[in-house]
Amino acid sequence: MSERLEDIAVKMVADGKGLLAADESTATIKKRFDTIGLASTEESRRDYREMLFRSDDAMKKYISGAILYEETLFQKAVDGTPLVDIIRAAGGIPGIKVDTGAKPMAGFPGETVTEGLDGLADRLAKYYDAGARFAKWRGVIAVSDKLPTFGSVKANAHALARYAALCQQAKIVPIVEPEVLMDGEPGTHDLARSEEVTRWTLQIVFQELAEARINLEGMILKPSMVIDGKKVRKASVEQVAEYTVKVLKETVPSAVPGIAFLSGGQTPEEATAHLSAINGYDLPWHVTFSYGRALQDASLKAWGGKAENVAAGQRAFAHRAEMNYLAAKGSWTKDSEKAA
Ligand code: 13P
């Protein structure tokens, strides 16, 4: 495979394929496992992710790559095969989450800034050697009547840009993820407020990327959709698509090869419906999914931490991945759910 950043970036988002975000930190995966009553251990985390990556048919047809947490990048399957080799054998690109989390931002109550820049150049070299060809960094933007502040958006955008520069220097494609929260507190904002905050955030992010001399053709944007807060959620599929497309067209240069959305707390079917409606528009980028919860939730439940349910977990994963593949081509309908 070509090692040019531009070629890797296109491969991550083209042909209806999307990314499996399986990069939950140890604290986050514990919360997910709690929902099925499973203890989070190195072994159970391995078993779960091995189950997903060995969904061979789905991985080959619908998934371009998987975002991993550091532990997974260096982990081996039960039979000793490195998990990255299983991903690569299915034609997928291994990627790595490199931020160390959103931490309370000093002087900015209710807001966070994402950390992880110190020593990042050295870590990236290690991740490249382990097979990672793209990385992810998530900045988190809280929404209320008063938030976000300019200071917090600017600090998060600056960190995203510094991270992106270090990635490109290390021949790793940066996924730039500024998440405008739909499921944060108070979670009561309407669509117009989401539009305003998302537009503002993306404007500042692309300003910082330009100042950091980022090669836009060698990166992927992972934004949130323009959507009203989780506690209100009444905007229609058509409205979410219309507002999202409007804001992205106003802020994202066409030199960026691809946009891969996060699901952010949407239900799996909502995330699929929105992606398909967005792809009903004529867009200058490849637009696909990089879902965590929306791709995994049904699979996690069907698996339930039991070896005898591996096939059921893989079937659930394959179904959701196929639905999102159709959505990335703009051809999903409610009937697609039944047909599968
Ligand atoms: P969700 O799709 O569950 O929001 O996760 C995507 C992700 O990678 C968040 O950083």
Residues whose N, C-alpha, C, O or C-beta is under 5 A from the ligand:
A	BS01	13P	A21 R138 L262 S263 G264 G265 S290 Y291 G292 R293 A294
